[in-house]
């Protein structure tokens, strides 16, 4: 699983206090998030699975994927989920000049707004426009500061499923979440082909396990 931990240490969260790592709450609430879609092979399956458990989630979408699959993007919104910006081309901030990175974020933002306008969806929650997650969880401090100045809410995570990692078994992917998620945790899955095997195994079981324990799954707002 490399150097990244399943559960983000408190010291890391304190280093970046302006980023959102979890949602403070005393209620049994979890926040599932899905990165890298919309993807034909997996996103609709994800939506159907969430619906079975009456669960809401947040999808951090890649702009170019929205352009390729606008109908799937529409389905995400029609099902009542939140969406966020994941750059237009899944850029790694550490390897990208800040000007280029910000332009790519803005390009994705333009696609998000255009698609919502095209479908004439009645979105009243302004945060639909300003949630952002950096691909790979990596960006330069200067990039993060600039995005905060642009009024983006930078959403990181509390628990990583490692669903994309080929060295992680589907059982371990499931256990990563069940063993580490707590009230208010923001959990990362991926609605991508690369992560499909582990995610399709773990997601229904995560939903079932926590639902039986009285948890509710909400979208970020």
Secondary structure, DSSP 8 states (H G I E B T S, - for coil): -TT--SB--HHHHHHTTTSB-B---SSSEEEEEEES---TTTHHHHHHHHHHTT--EEEEE-HHHHHH-HHHHHHHHHTT-EEEE--SS---GGGS-HHHHHHHHHHHHHHHHHHHHHTT-----GGGGTEE--GGG---HHHHHHHHHTT-EEB--SEE--TT-TTS-HHHHHHHHHHH--TTBEEEEE-STTTHHHHHHHHHHHHHHHHHTT-EE----
